[in-house]
Amino acid sequence: MKLGETRIHVESCESTQALLDPSMAEGTVAVADVQTAGRGRLGRTWEAPPHSAVLASVLLRPPPDRPLPQLALVAGVAVADALEELTGLAVQIKWPNDVMLRRTKVAGILAEVRDGAVVLGIGINVNQTREQLPERGGSLRTATGMEWDRDAVLDAVLDPLGIRYSQWREGGLDAVYDGLGARDFLRGRTVTVDGTSGVAELIDRDGRLRIAIGGGEHVTVESGEVTYER
């Protein structure tokens, strides 16, 4: 599927998520130079200095039989595909919605359901300096020592996102697992998810995180707040 043929670009908004609604064509993309109230998962804020990050949202209409939380992972795979192609560096995915480069978070995904459609928010740290980033945060600039054209980065993401989204529509998460399983950032790390602690084993083919809790037992977590030991 070709994404971004229709684009809405604003200099400033509260959140690009608010610029899209289900009446628009699938694949419409909203982009801003700065967000005054950018959002992440669980009510967090997503902040970036003006003109330093890719701040975009995409309107999608997935099939009703597909688990919508999987879209954050599908988008993570697409972002990882793009960033690896751009930088030549290995990129990982931290369940459930972060993209990691050199062990720092460079991108986050937010999928919000609206009247049968999904507004998929993608934030990518591009040209922030170390001083402009939170703890454990990174950017393409800090990882590579170069400044990047934000429009080129967005275009580089939209192509694989269209491909990965189409694969997922047809075959579910199993169809994009080649780009997910091998990039699992948490695998082998000690993690805690909403009070459950253990060693992350893998992201399964339904998009859940499997955690070994000792004694040969494990639990499978569908969503939640994850912390990890470095």
The 8 nearest C-alpha neighbors of each residue, nearest first, counted from 0:
[[1, 161, 165, 162, 2, 164, 26, 158],
 [2, 0, 161, 3, 26, 158, 4, 157],
 [3, 1, 26, 4, 161, 157, 0, 27],
 [2, 4, 28, 5, 27, 26, 6, 1],
 [3, 5, 2, 6, 27, 1, 26, 28],
 [6, 4, 27, 3, 28, 7, 26, 2],
 [7, 5, 28, 29, 3, 27, 8, 4],
 [6, 8, 29, 30, 28, 9, 5, 27],
 [9, 7, 30, 31, 29, 6, 10, 32],
 [10, 8, 31, 11, 30, 7, 32, 12],
 [9, 11, 32, 31, 33, 8, 12, 30],
 [10, 12, 33, 9, 31, 34, 32, 13],
 [13, 11, 34, 14, 35, 15, 33, 31],
 [12, 14, 36, 35, 34, 37, 15, 11],
 [15, 13, 37, 16, 34, 12, 17, 36],
 [14, 16, 18, 17, 56, 29, 55, 30],
 [17, 15, 14, 18, 56, 19, 120, 118],
 [16, 18, 15, 19, 14, 13, 20, 12],
 [19, 17, 15, 16, 29, 20, 14, 7],
 [20, 18, 17, 16, 58, 29, 21, 23],
 [19, 21, 22, 23, 18, 58, 17, 113],
 [20, 22, 23, 116, 114, 113, 19, 58],
 [23, 21, 20, 24, 19, 25, 116, 114],
 [24, 22, 21, 20, 25, 27, 19, 58],
 [25, 23, 27, 26, 22, 58, 21, 5],
 [26, 24, 59, 58, 27, 60, 23, 2],
 [25, 27, 2, 58, 3, 59, 57, 24],
 [26, 28, 5, 3, 58, 25, 57, 6],
 [27, 29, 57, 6, 3, 56, 7, 26],
 [28, 30, 7, 56, 55, 6, 15, 8],
 [31, 29, 55, 8, 54, 7, 15, 9],
 [32, 30, 9, 10, 33, 54, 11, 8],
 [33, 31, 10, 50, 49, 11, 9, 54],
 [32, 34, 49, 11, 31, 10, 50, 35],
 [35, 33, 13, 12, 37, 14, 36, 11],
 [34, 36, 13, 37, 12, 33, 14, 11],
 [37, 35, 13, 34, 14, 38, 44, 45],
 [36, 38, 45, 14, 34, 44, 35, 13],
 [39, 37, 44, 45, 43, 36, 42, 40],
 [38, 40, 43, 44, 45, 109, 42, 41],
 [39, 41, 42, 43, 109, 38, 108, 44],
 [42, 40, 43, 39, 224, 38, 223, 44],
 [43, 41, 40, 39, 38, 44, 45, 37],
 [44, 42, 39, 41, 38, 40, 45, 37],
 [43, 45, 38, 39, 37, 46, 42, 36],
 [46, 44, 37, 38, 39, 43, 47, 36],
 [45, 47, 37, 44, 48, 34, 36, 35],
 [46, 48, 49, 52, 51, 45, 33, 124],
 [47, 49, 51, 50, 33, 46, 127, 52],
 [50, 48, 33, 51, 32, 47, 52, 34],
 [49, 51, 32, 52, 33, 48, 149, 53],
 [52, 50, 126, 49, 127, 48, 125, 47],
 [53, 51, 124, 125, 123, 54, 50, 126],
 [52, 54, 123, 122, 149, 55, 153, 124],
 [55, 53, 122, 31, 30, 52, 121, 123],
 [56, 54, 30, 121, 29, 120, 15, 53],
 [55, 57, 120, 29, 119, 28, 15, 16],
 [58, 56, 28, 119, 118, 27, 26, 59],
 [57, 59, 118, 26, 25, 27, 117, 119],
 [60, 58, 25, 117, 116, 26, 61, 118],
 [61, 59, 116, 117, 25, 62, 115, 58],
 [60, 62, 59, 63, 168, 116, 65, 117],
 [61, 63, 64, 65, 168, 60, 66, 115],
 [64, 62, 65, 61, 115, 66, 67, 60],
 [65, 63, 62, 66, 61, 67, 168, 171],
 [64, 66, 63, 62, 67, 171, 61, 168],
 [67, 65, 68, 69, 64, 70, 63, 205],
 [66, 68, 69, 70, 65, 61, 112, 117],
 [69, 67, 70, 66, 71, 110, 72, 206],
 [70, 68, 67, 72, 71, 66, 206, 73],
 [71, 69, 73, 72, 68, 67, 74, 110],
 [70, 72, 74, 69, 96, 73, 108, 75],
 [71, 73, 75, 70, 74, 69, 96, 76],
 [74, 72, 70, 76, 75, 71, 69, 163],
 [73, 75, 77, 71, 72, 76, 70, 78],
 [76, 74, 72, 78, 73, 77, 79, 71],
 [75, 77, 79, 73, 74, 78, 178, 179],
 [76, 78, 160, 80, 74, 159, 79, 75],
 [79, 77, 81, 75, 80, 76, 156, 82],
 [78, 80, 76, 82, 77, 81, 90, 83],
 [81, 79, 77, 78, 83, 82, 76, 84],
 [82, 80, 78, 84, 156, 79, 83, 155],
 [83, 81, 85, 79, 84, 80, 86, 78],
 [82, 84, 87, 88, 86, 80, 85, 81],
 [83, 85, 81, 82, 87, 86, 80, 88],
 [86, 84, 82, 83, 87, 81, 155, 152],
 [87, 85, 88, 83, 84, 82, 143, 139],
 [86, 88, 83, 84, 85, 89, 82, 90],
 [89, 87, 86, 83, 90, 100, 82, 84],
 [88, 90, 83, 91, 87, 100, 101, 79],
 [91, 89, 100, 79, 99, 83, 88, 182],
 [92, 90, 182, 99, 184, 98, 183, 100],
 [91, 93, 98, 183, 184, 182, 97, 99],
 [94, 92, 97, 184, 98, 95, 185, 183],
 [95, 93, 96, 92, 97, 208, 185, 202],
 [94, 96, 93, 97, 72, 71, 222, 92],
 [97, 95, 108, 94, 71, 107, 72, 93],
 [98, 96, 107, 93, 106, 92, 108, 99],
 [97, 99, 92, 106, 104, 91, 105, 93],
 [98, 100, 104, 91, 103, 105, 102, 90],
 [101, 99, 90, 102, 103, 105, 104, 91],
 [100, 102, 103, 99, 142, 90, 89, 137],
 [103, 101, 100, 99, 104, 135, 91, 184],
 [102, 104, 137, 136, 135, 99, 100, 101],
 [105, 103, 99, 136, 137, 98, 106, 135],
 [104, 106, 137, 138, 124, 99, 123, 98],
 [107, 105, 123, 98, 122, 97, 104, 124],
 [106, 108, 97, 122, 96, 121, 98, 123],
 [107, 109, 121, 96, 120, 71, 97, 122],
 [108, 110, 120, 119, 39, 40, 111, 71],
 [109, 111, 119, 118, 71, 120, 117, 108],
 [112, 110, 118, 117, 119, 109, 113, 120],
 [113, 111, 117, 116, 118, 115, 114, 110],
 [114, 112, 116, 115, 117, 111, 21, 118],
 [115, 113, 116, 112, 21, 117, 20, 22],
 [116, 114, 113, 112, 117, 60, 63, 21],
 [115, 117, 60, 113, 114, 59, 112, 21],
 [118, 116, 112, 59, 111, 113, 58, 119],
 [117, 119, 58, 111, 57, 110, 59, 120],
 [120, 118, 110, 57, 56, 109, 117, 58],
 [119, 121, 56, 109, 108, 55, 110, 16],
 [122, 120, 108, 55, 56, 107, 54, 123],
 [121, 123, 54, 106, 107, 53, 55, 108],
 [124, 122, 106, 53, 52, 105, 125, 121],
 [123, 125, 138, 52, 105, 106, 126, 127],
 [124, 126, 52, 139, 138, 51, 123, 127],
 [127, 125, 51, 140, 146, 138, 139, 52],
 [128, 126, 51, 131, 125, 138, 124, 140],
 [129, 127, 131, 130, 141, 126, 132, 140],
 [128, 130, 131, 132, 141, 127, 137, 138],
 [131, 129, 128, 132, 127, 133, 134, 141],
 [132, 130, 128, 129, 127, 133, 48, 47],
 [133, 131, 129, 136, 130, 137, 134, 127],
 [134, 132, 136, 135, 131, 137, 130, 129],
 [133, 135, 136, 132, 137, 103, 104, 129],
 [136, 134, 103, 133, 104, 137, 102, 132],
 [137, 135, 104, 103, 133, 134, 132, 105],
 [136, 138, 103, 105, 104, 141, 132, 135],
 [139, 137, 124, 125, 105, 140, 141, 127],
 [138, 140, 125, 142, 141, 143, 126, 124],
 [139, 141, 145, 144, 126, 138, 143, 146],
 [140, 142, 138, 144, 139, 143, 137, 128],
 [143, 141, 139, 140, 144, 138, 101, 137],
 [142, 144, 140, 145, 141, 139, 86, 146],
 [143, 145, 140, 141, 142, 146, 139, 126],
 [146, 144, 140, 143, 147, 139, 141, 126],
 [147, 145, 140, 126, 144, 148, 125, 139],
 [146, 148, 149, 145, 126, 125, 140, 152],
 [147, 149, 151, 150, 152, 146, 125, 126],
 [150, 148, 152, 151, 53, 147, 153, 52],
 [151, 149, 153, 152, 148, 154, 53, 155],
 [150, 152, 154, 148, 149, 153, 155, 147],
 [151, 153, 149, 155, 150, 154, 156, 148],
 [154, 152, 150, 156, 155, 151, 149, 157],
 [155, 153, 151, 157, 156, 152, 150, 158],
 [154, 156, 152, 153, 81, 157, 158, 151],
 [157, 155, 153, 81, 154, 78, 158, 159],
 [156, 158, 160, 154, 159, 155, 2, 161],
 [157, 159, 161, 160, 156, 155, 162, 154],
 [160, 158, 162, 77, 161, 157, 156, 163],
 [161, 159, 77, 157, 163, 158, 162, 164],
 [160, 162, 0, 164, 158, 159, 1, 163],
 [163, 161, 159, 165, 160, 164, 0, 166],
 [162, 164, 166, 160, 165, 161, 159, 167],
 [163, 165, 167, 161, 166, 162, 160, 168],
 [166, 164, 168, 162, 167, 163, 0, 161],
 [167, 165, 163, 169, 164, 168, 174, 170],
 [166, 168, 171, 164, 170, 169, 165, 172],
 [169, 167, 165, 166, 170, 171, 164, 62],
 [168, 170, 166, 167, 171, 165, 174, 164],
 [171, 169, 174, 167, 168, 166, 173, 172],
 [172, 170, 167, 173, 174, 168, 169, 65],
 [171, 173, 174, 175, 167, 176, 204, 205],
 [172, 174, 176, 171, 175, 204, 170, 167],
 [173, 175, 170, 172, 171, 166, 176, 167],
 [176, 174, 177, 172, 173, 178, 163, 167],
 [175, 177, 179, 173, 178, 174, 180, 172],
 [176, 178, 175, 179, 180, 181, 174, 173],
 [179, 177, 176, 76, 175, 180, 181, 182],
 [180, 178, 176, 182, 177, 181, 76, 183],
 [179, 181, 182, 183, 176, 177, 178, 202],
 [180, 182, 179, 183, 178, 177, 91, 176],
 [183, 181, 91, 179, 180, 92, 184, 178],
 [182, 184, 92, 180, 185, 186, 181, 91],
 [185, 183, 93, 91, 92, 186, 182, 99],
 [186, 184, 188, 183, 199, 93, 187, 94],
 [185, 187, 199, 200, 201, 188, 183, 184],
 [186, 188, 199, 198, 200, 185, 189, 201],
 [189, 187, 185, 198, 186, 199, 190, 228],
 [188, 190, 198, 197, 228, 227, 199, 187],
 [191, 189, 227, 226, 196, 197, 198, 188],
 [190, 192, 196, 195, 226, 225, 194, 227],
 [193, 191, 225, 195, 224, 194, 223, 196],
 [192, 194, 195, 224, 223, 191, 225, 196],
 [193, 195, 192, 191, 196, 224, 225, 190],
 [196, 194, 192, 191, 193, 197, 212, 190],
 [197, 195, 191, 190, 194, 192, 212, 198],
 [196, 198, 212, 211, 189, 190, 210, 199],
 [197, 199, 189, 211, 210, 188, 187, 190],
 [198, 200, 210, 186, 187, 188, 185, 201],
 [201, 199, 186, 210, 209, 187, 198, 211],
 [200, 202, 186, 209, 203, 199, 208, 183],
 [203, 201, 208, 207, 206, 209, 180, 204],
 [204, 202, 206, 207, 205, 201, 208, 209],
 [203, 205, 206, 173, 172, 202, 176, 207],
 [204, 206, 203, 207, 172, 69, 173, 202],
 [205, 207, 203, 204, 202, 69, 208, 172],
 [208, 206, 221, 203, 220, 202, 205, 219],
 [209, 207, 202, 220, 219, 201, 203, 210],
 [210, 208, 219, 200, 201, 218, 199, 202],
 [209, 211, 199, 217, 218, 198, 200, 197],
 [210, 212, 217, 198, 197, 213, 216, 199],
 [211, 213, 197, 217, 216, 210, 196, 198],
 [214, 212, 215, 216, 211, 217, 197, 198],
 [213, 215, 216, 212, 211, 217, 197, 218],
 [214, 216, 213, 217, 211, 212, 218, 210],
 [217, 215, 214, 213, 212, 211, 218, 210],
 [216, 218, 211, 212, 210, 209, 215, 219],
 [219, 217, 210, 209, 220, 211, 216, 212],
 [218, 220, 209, 208, 210, 207, 221, 217],
 [221, 219, 208, 207, 222, 209, 218, 223],
 [220, 222, 207, 208, 219, 223, 206, 205],
 [223, 221, 220, 95, 207, 224, 208, 192],
 [222, 224, 192, 193, 225, 221, 220, 95],
 [223, 225, 192, 193, 226, 222, 191, 41],
 [226, 224, 192, 191, 223, 227, 190, 193],
 [225, 227, 191, 190, 192, 224, 228, 189],
 [228, 226, 190, 189, 229, 191, 188, 225],
 [227, 229, 189, 190, 188, 226, 191, 185],
 [228, 227, 188, 189, 102, 226, 190, 185]]
